[in-house]
Amino acid sequence: MSGSVLYDVPGPRARNRNRVYGVLSIAAIVGLLAFIVYKLDDTGQFQAGLWDDYEYADTQQRIVDGLLTTLKTFAIAAVLSLVLGTVLATARLSDHKPVRWVATVAVEFFRAMPLLIMIFLLYAAVFTSDPMWALVIGLTLYNGSVQAEIFRSGIKAVPKGQSEAAYAIGLRKTQVMTNVLVPQAVRSMLPSIISQLVVTLKDTSLGFIILYEELLFVGKAFAQQTPPVNGVYAFIPMVIVFGSIYILLCLALSSLATWVERRTKRSRKGTPPPMDTTAVLTGDPAHGAGPGAAGAS
């Protein structure tokens, strides 16, 4: 019995074997987590004294300041990367070969360059006194080149007949892009765009390499400055607290991507059927421009 063109539906023996594999995998994961927790507890990482400093208002204010700095950096880098992505995608779709070549080289170069190296070079060579812009520009160049490929692939995914029909009625390329291709491509691109913004948010943590006081830098400095308890520094509590903040921020953006995808699917379902273009061009109501056409005749 076949339930898919990609694979056969597993039989009774295969289903039983898959259940056994699933149970063994879950047991292995639970065992690994239990071992990690045991080792951390054995080395004193869960001592109550390591968590005491998080009760102070000064500590909480430092965390809030680091969070606001991270969000400010992310907001600037996100906007600039979307603008750069739009420019590069437009250049890669240009009819002029030199423009396409330059844009292609820029996109491939910034995608291939390790982000950490790019940020450090910008900081060491240009923005020594202002590390925020080294981080922002590094994030912009890398994520902008990735967003450019998302934009380009989304536009290229629109059926070719759409652009051909637009050119046939005399629209210029700019009008075809802005009025026909981009509006249709946006729906399919939005989840991927927001997913890349999640990557941008996580990559703001690389600012600690250039001593930029974003959230991770604040957490690391806090763990180093906190007096040890029984010879143990508060690195694990720092990872738990600050890691949870990053996870919550990324989950919020991922939820936004899911919500946008559901809204776009719902709007597509509620879109009325397209009007017969033959009737529009010929002015002949017999082609059926809709229920109103029949009533008018």
C-alpha positions in Angstrom: 0.0 0.0 0.0 1.5 3.3 -1.1 0.4 6.6 0.6 2.9 9.0 -1.0 4.9 9.3 -4.2 8.0 9.9 -2.0 7.9 6.8 0.3 5.8 3.7 1.1 3.7 3.6 4.2 5.5 1.5 6.7 4.1 -1.9 7.6 3.4 -3.3 11.1 7.0 -4.5 11.7 8.5 -1.2 10.5 6.1 0.8 12.8 7.1 -1.3 15.8 10.7 -0.9 14.9 10.3 2.9 14.6 8.5 3.0 18.0 11.5 1.1 19.6 13.9 3.5 18.0 11.9 6.5 19.3 11.8 5.2 22.8 15.5 4.5 22.8 16.3 7.9 21.4 14.2 9.6 24.1 15.8 7.6 26.8 19.3 8.5 25.5 18.4 12.2 25.4 16.9 12.1 28.9 20.0 10.2 30.2 22.4 12.7 28.6 20.5 15.7 30.2 20.4 14.0 33.6 24.2 13.4 33.3 24.8 17.0 32.5 22.7 18.2 35.4 24.5 15.8 37.7 27.9 17.0 36.7 26.9 20.7 37.0 25.5 20.0 40.5 28.5 18.0 41.5 30.8 21.0 40.6 28.7 23.4 42.6 27.1 25.3 39.7 23.6 25.1 41.3 24.6 26.7 44.7 21.9 29.1 45.9 24.6 31.7 46.5 25.4 32.0 42.8 21.9 33.4 42.2 21.7 35.9 45.0 23.1 38.8 42.9 20.2 38.6 40.5 17.9 39.8 43.2 19.5 43.3 43.3 18.0 46.2 41.4 21.4 47.2 40.1 21.9 43.8 38.5 18.5 43.9 37.0 19.1 47.4 35.6 22.3 46.3 34.0 20.5 43.4 32.3 17.8 45.8 31.1 20.4 48.2 29.7 22.2 45.4 27.9 18.8 44.2 26.5 17.9 47.7 25.2 21.4 48.0 23.6 20.9 44.7 21.8 17.5 45.6 20.6 18.7 49.0 19.3 21.6 47.4 17.5 19.2 44.8 16.0 16.7 47.4 14.9 19.3 49.4 13.0 21.0 46.4 11.5 17.6 44.9 10.5 16.4 48.0 8.7 19.8 48.6 6.9 20.1 44.9 5.9 16.6 45.0 4.3 17.5 48.2 2.4 20.8 46.7 1.3 19.1 43.5 0.3 16.6 45.3 -1.8 19.3 47.3 -3.6 21.5 44.2 -4.2 18.5 42.1 -5.4 17.4 44.8 -7.8 21.0 45.0 -9.1 21.2 41.3 -9.6 17.9 41.4 -11.6 19.2 44.3 -13.8 19.3 44.0 -17.6 22.8 45.5 -17.5 25.5 42.8 -17.2 28.1 45.0 -15.4 25.6 45.9 -12.7 24.6 42.2 -12.3 28.3 41.2 -12.1 29.1 43.8 -9.4 26.1 42.9 -7.4 26.8 39.1 -7.7 30.4 39.6 -6.6 29.3 41.7 -3.6 26.6 39.2 -2.5 28.9 36.2 -2.8 31.8 37.9 -1.1 29.8 39.1 2.0 28.0 35.7 2.3 31.3 33.9 2.2 33.2 36.2 4.6 32.9 34.9 8.2 30.8 37.5 10.1 33.1 37.5 13.2 36.1 38.3 11.1 34.2 41.1 9.3 33.1 42.7 12.5 36.6 42.5 14.0 38.2 44.0 10.9 35.7 46.9 10.8 36.3 47.5 14.5 40.1 47.4 14.3 40.4 49.4 11.0 37.6 52.0 11.1 35.3 52.0 14.2 37.8 51.6 17.1 36.1 54.4 19.1 32.6 53.4 18.2 32.2 49.6 18.3 28.4 49.7 17.8 28.8 50.7 14.1 31.4 48.0 13.5 28.8 45.5 14.7 25.9 47.2 12.8 27.7 47.4 9.5 29.1 43.9 9.8 25.5 42.6 10.4 24.2 44.7 7.6 26.7 43.5 5.0 26.3 39.8 5.8 22.5 39.7 6.4 21.8 42.2 3.6 23.5 39.8 1.1 21.5 36.9 2.4 18.3 39.0 2.2 19.1 39.9 -1.3 19.1 36.2 -2.3 15.7 35.8 -0.5 14.3 38.8 -2.4 15.7 37.6 -5.8 14.5 34.0 -5.3 11.0 35.2 -4.3 10.7 37.4 -7.3 12.0 34.7 -9.7 9.5 32.3 -8.2 6.6 34.3 -9.5 5.2 32.5 -12.7 6.9 33.9 -15.8 3.6 34.5 -17.5 2.8 37.3 -15.0 5.7 39.4 -16.2 5.1 38.5 -19.9 1.5 39.6 -19.6 2.6 42.9 -18.0 5.1 43.6 -20.7 2.5 42.7 -23.3 0.2 45.6 -22.2 3.1 48.1 -22.3 4.3 48.3 -18.7 8.0 49.2 -18.2 10.3 47.0 -16.1 10.0 49.3 -13.1 6.2 49.1 -13.2 6.3 45.3 -13.7 8.5 44.9 -10.6 6.6 47.3 -8.3 3.0 46.6 -9.5 3.1 42.9 -10.5 6.1 40.9 -9.3 7.0 42.3 -5.9 3.4 42.3 -4.4 3.0 38.6 -5.3 6.5 37.7 -4.1 6.2 39.4 -0.7 3.7 36.8 0.6 6.1 34.0 -0.1 9.2 35.9 1.1 7.9 37.2 4.4 8.5 34.1 6.5 12.0 33.7 5.1 12.8 37.4 5.7 11.7 37.2 9.3 13.6 34.0 9.8 16.8 35.7 8.7 16.0 38.6 11.0 16.1 36.0 13.8 19.6 35.2 12.7 20.4 38.9 12.8 19.2 39.1 16.3 21.3 36.2 17.5 24.4 37.5 15.7 24.3 40.7 17.8 25.9 38.6 20.5 29.1 38.7 18.5 29.5 42.3 19.8 31.2 41.1 22.9 34.3 40.3 20.9 34.9 44.0 20.2 33.9 45.0 23.8 30.5 46.4 22.8 28.2 46.4 25.8 25.3 44.4 24.4 23.5 41.7 26.3 26.1 38.9 26.1 28.9 41.3 27.1 27.0 42.4 30.1 26.4 38.8 31.1 30.0 37.8 30.7 31.2 40.8 32.6 28.7 40.2 35.4 29.8 36.6 35.7 33.4 37.6 35.9 32.9 40.4 38.5 30.6 38.4 40.8 32.6 37.0 43.8 32.9 33.2 43.6 30.9 31.0 46.0 33.1 28.2 47.4 35.5 28.8 44.6 32.8 28.6 41.8 32.1 31.5 39.5 28.6 32.2 38.3 29.0 31.3 34.7 26.3 28.7 34.5 23.6 30.9 36.1 24.7 33.6 33.6 24.2 31.2 30.7 20.8 30.2 32.0 19.5 33.7 32.6 21.0 35.5 29.5 20.4 32.4 27.2 16.8 32.4 28.2 16.5 36.1 27.2 17.9 35.4 23.8 15.6 32.3 23.4 12.5 34.4 24.3 13.5 37.1 21.8 14.0 34.6 19.0 10.8 32.8 19.8 8.9 36.1 19.6 10.3 36.8 16.1 9.6 33.2 15.1 6.0 33.6 16.3 5.7 36.7 14.3 6.9 34.8 11.2 4.3 32.1 11.9 1.5 34.7 12.4 2.5 36.4 9.1 2.4 33.1 7.2 -1.0 32.3 8.6 -2.4 35.7 7.7 -1.0 35.5 4.2 -2.6 32.1 3.7 -5.9 33.4 5.0 -5.8 36.4 2.7 -5.1 34.2 -0.3 -8.2 32.1 0.6 -10.3 35.2 0.8 -9.1 36.7 -2.5 -11.9 37.0 -5.0 -11.4 35.2 -8.4 -9.6 37.3 -11.0 -11.6 39.2 -13.6 -11.5 37.9 -17.2 -8.9 40.0 -18.9 -10.3 39.2 -22.4 -13.6 40.9 -21.4 -11.7 43.9 -20.2 -9.6 44.3 -23.3 -12.4 43.6 -25.8 -15.3 45.2 -23.8 -17.4 42.1 -24.6 -19.5 41.2 -21.5 -20.2 37.8 -23.1 -16.8 36.6 -21.8 -18.2 36.7 -18.3 -16.6 39.4 -16.2 -18.5 38.1 -13.1 -22.0 37.8 -11.8 -22.5 41.5 -12.4 -21.9 41.0 -16.1 -24.7 38.5 -16.4 -27.0 40.9 -14.6 -26.0 43.8 -16.8 -26.7 41.9 -19.9 
